[in-house]
Structure formats: C-alpha cells, structure tokens
Amino acid sequence: MICGIAGGASAGKTTIVNALRERFIAEEKALAILPLDSYNRDHSDLSLADRAKINFDHPDAFEHDLYLKHLALLKQGEAVDIPVYDFSTHSRTTEVERIEPAELIIGEGHLLFVIPEVVREFELRIFISAPEELRLKRRLERDVSERGRTPESIRSQFASTVSPMHDKYIEPSSSLADLILDGSAPIEESLEKVLECIDGISK
C-alpha cells in the first residue's frame, strides 16, 4: 500500500511520519518512507549565492522522474538508494540512503499532491493543514537548529516563495486528500486517525 502525506511547509508532515515509524517499530512492522525533499534537483554547478535564489517551493524544483522510479521499485519489492540533500548548501551530497521495501510505503512532501504523475500513485492521500504563523514558527525552529540557516534567510524565503507557493499550489491540492488533519492537534489524536484510514484501506 502506498500512502501520500502532503501539506504546507512545517505543517507537521514529518512529525506524523515519525509517529507512524515509531508505532510500526513498536509493532515490529516494516515501513518505507520516501521524502520528496531528498529529490530536490542538484544545483552544485551553481554558486552558493545563486543556489540560495532558487524557488524550492515550486513543483519544478524536484526530480519527479527519479521519485516516481523509486516509488515504483519499492512497490515491486526492490530496495532503492535515494539522494541525500544538504539543505545548508542547497546541493546533493555524494551519499545515498538505502530504503528497503515494505508493506506500507509512505510518500511525504509539501508538493506531493501537486504533481499529477505522483499523486495518482497513492491509495491514501492525507493532507496536513496548519495556520501560516504556526508553520513559520516551526520553520524557524527547525531550519536554524537542523539546517544551519539564519532566521533572516528563513523569514525572507518564507515571504518570497514559501507563502506564495503555498497559496498557489499546496493549499488547492488539499482538495485531492482523503483525510485532512489539523497540524496543531495533539499528535496521538492525528496518528489514530491515520492508522484508522490505513486499516480501512488495507482490509
């Protein structure tokens, strides 16, 4: 089964995916996670200053073909080596991460439901919604601590591309979801709703 989890930047996608992973580990079940962020196009040929100007919140920022190829291979029961992206330098590293096939495959990314070829692969589509001010707050906390970015660069990017692209692409894509979750709700509450949907489709 392939499930897609989409929603605005820092709406809570990774949080729910991590909660799913922990639940599956506790129950000794296998789970494969394919994050769209890993498939940002490689721009290592550009200067760091030019890379910083790229609109990473536009659908064209991602290597759709490679994402679809890896999704298909996992579905066929084959392991894949996905790119490792360095968000501090806006480029791919030379490393890869091995993802093993599993009974449940989770695709995760803010623009997943915007790409027609990708969205049709999901048997279950979950969209996580959260207010813009909460998403910006979370983005600041995450990108400063985990991605080595400055608050100024984060706020600038949020205003220039993240927010406009959310309104243009991401929010409208919520109409394709089977389930819409409140990204500000307690994680356990959201997790149970997701598990209930997964069980309903798996049966």
C-alpha positions in Angstrom: 0.0 0.0 0.0 1.2 3.5 -0.8 0.1 6.5 1.3 0.9 10.1 0.5 1.3 12.7 3.2 1.3 16.3 2.0 0.7 19.8 3.4 2.3 23.2 3.9 5.9 23.7 4.9 6.3 22.8 8.6 2.6 21.9 8.9 3.5 18.7 10.8 4.1 16.1 8.0 7.4 14.8 9.4 6.0 14.7 12.9 3.2 12.4 11.8 5.5 10.3 9.7 7.9 9.9 12.7 5.0 8.9 14.9 4.0 6.3 12.3 7.5 5.0 12.2 7.7 4.6 16.0 4.3 2.8 16.1 5.4 0.4 13.3 8.7 -0.3 15.0 6.9 -1.0 18.3 4.6 -3.4 16.5 7.6 -4.9 14.6 6.1 -3.9 11.2 8.1 -2.6 8.2 7.6 0.9 6.9 9.3 2.6 3.9 9.4 6.4 3.8 10.2 8.3 0.7 10.6 12.1 1.4 10.2 14.4 -1.5 12.8 16.8 0.0 15.5 14.3 -0.8 14.7 14.7 -4.5 15.5 18.4 -4.8 17.3 18.9 -8.1 21.1 19.1 -7.8 22.4 22.6 -8.4 26.0 22.0 -7.3 27.2 23.6 -10.6 25.9 27.0 -9.4 27.4 29.3 -6.8 26.0 29.2 -3.3 24.6 32.6 -3.8 22.8 31.5 -6.9 21.5 28.3 -5.3 20.0 30.4 -2.5 17.9 32.2 -5.1 16.2 29.0 -6.4 12.5 28.6 -5.7 12.5 25.3 -3.8 8.7 25.6 -3.2 7.8 25.3 -6.9 6.9 21.8 -8.3 9.8 22.1 -10.9 12.3 22.1 -8.0 12.1 18.4 -7.7 13.3 15.5 -9.8 9.9 13.9 -10.4 11.1 11.1 -12.7 13.5 9.7 -10.1 11.0 10.0 -7.4 8.4 8.0 -9.5 11.1 5.4 -10.4 12.0 4.8 -6.8 8.3 4.6 -5.8 7.7 2.0 -8.5 10.7 0.0 -7.4 9.6 -0.1 -3.8 6.2 -1.1 -4.9 7.8 -4.0 -6.8 9.6 -5.1 -3.6 13.0 -3.7 -4.5 15.3 -1.6 -2.3 16.3 1.9 -3.6 19.2 4.3 -2.9 17.8 7.8 -2.5 19.7 11.0 -2.7 20.9 12.8 0.4 20.3 16.5 0.2 22.3 19.1 2.1 20.0 22.0 2.9 22.7 24.2 4.3 24.5 24.3 0.9 21.4 23.7 -1.3 23.0 20.7 -3.1 23.1 17.0 -3.1 25.8 15.2 -1.3 27.7 12.2 -2.8 26.0 9.9 -0.3 22.8 7.9 -0.7 20.4 6.4 1.8 19.1 2.8 1.3 15.4 2.4 1.7 14.1 -1.2 1.9 10.7 -2.2 0.5 7.8 -2.6 3.0 4.2 -3.5 3.1 3.4 0.2 3.7 5.2 2.9 1.7 4.8 6.5 2.8 5.5 9.4 0.4 6.0 12.7 2.3 6.4 16.2 0.9 4.7 19.5 0.7 4.2 19.4 -3.1 3.3 15.7 -3.4 -0.3 16.3 -4.4 0.6 19.0 -7.0 2.4 16.6 -9.3 -0.2 14.6 -11.3 2.0 11.6 -12.1 2.9 11.3 -8.4 -0.5 11.9 -6.7 -2.2 9.1 -8.8 0.2 6.6 -7.2 -1.2 7.0 -3.7 -4.0 4.8 -2.5 -4.5 7.0 0.5 -3.9 10.8 0.5 -3.5 12.7 3.7 -3.2 16.5 3.9 -2.0 18.3 7.0 -3.2 21.8 7.4 -1.8 24.4 9.9 -2.0 28.3 10.2 0.7 30.2 8.5 2.0 31.8 11.7 2.5 28.3 13.2 4.2 27.0 10.2 6.6 29.9 10.1 7.4 29.5 13.8 8.1 25.8 13.3 10.2 26.5 10.2 12.4 28.9 12.1 13.0 26.4 14.9 13.8 23.6 12.5 15.9 25.3 10.0 18.1 27.2 12.5 18.8 24.1 14.6 18.8 21.4 11.9 19.7 23.1 8.6 22.2 25.7 9.7 20.3 28.6 8.4 19.8 32.1 9.8 16.4 33.5 10.9 16.8 36.3 8.4 17.2 34.0 5.4 14.3 31.8 6.6 11.9 34.8 7.0 12.9 36.1 3.6 12.4 32.8 1.9 9.1 32.3 3.6 7.8 35.7 2.4 9.1 35.5 -1.1 8.4 31.9 -2.1 7.1 29.6 0.7 3.9 31.6 1.4 3.0 32.5 -2.3 3.7 28.9 -3.5 1.6 27.6 -0.6 -1.4 29.7 -1.7 -0.9 28.9 -5.4 -0.1 25.2 -5.3 -0.2 23.5 -1.9 -3.4 24.7 -0.3 -5.5 24.0 -3.5 -4.1 20.4 -3.6 -5.8 19.6 -0.3 -9.0 19.0 -2.4 -7.4 15.7 -3.5 -7.0 14.4 0.0 -9.0 11.5 1.5 -8.2 12.9 5.0 -7.3 16.4 6.2 -5.6 16.6 9.6 -5.2 19.6 11.8 -1.5 20.2 12.1 -1.9 21.9 15.5 -3.8 19.0 17.1 -2.2 16.5 19.5 0.0 14.1 17.6 -1.6 11.0 19.1 -5.0 12.1 18.0 -3.8 12.6 14.4 -1.9 9.3 14.5 -5.0 7.3 15.4 -6.9 8.9 12.5 -4.2 7.9 10.1 -4.0 4.4 11.4 -7.7 4.0 11.1 -7.7 5.1 7.5 -4.7 2.8 6.7 -6.5 -0.2 8.4 -9.7 0.6 6.4 -8.0 0.5 3.1 -5.7 -2.5 3.9 -8.7 -4.7 4.7 
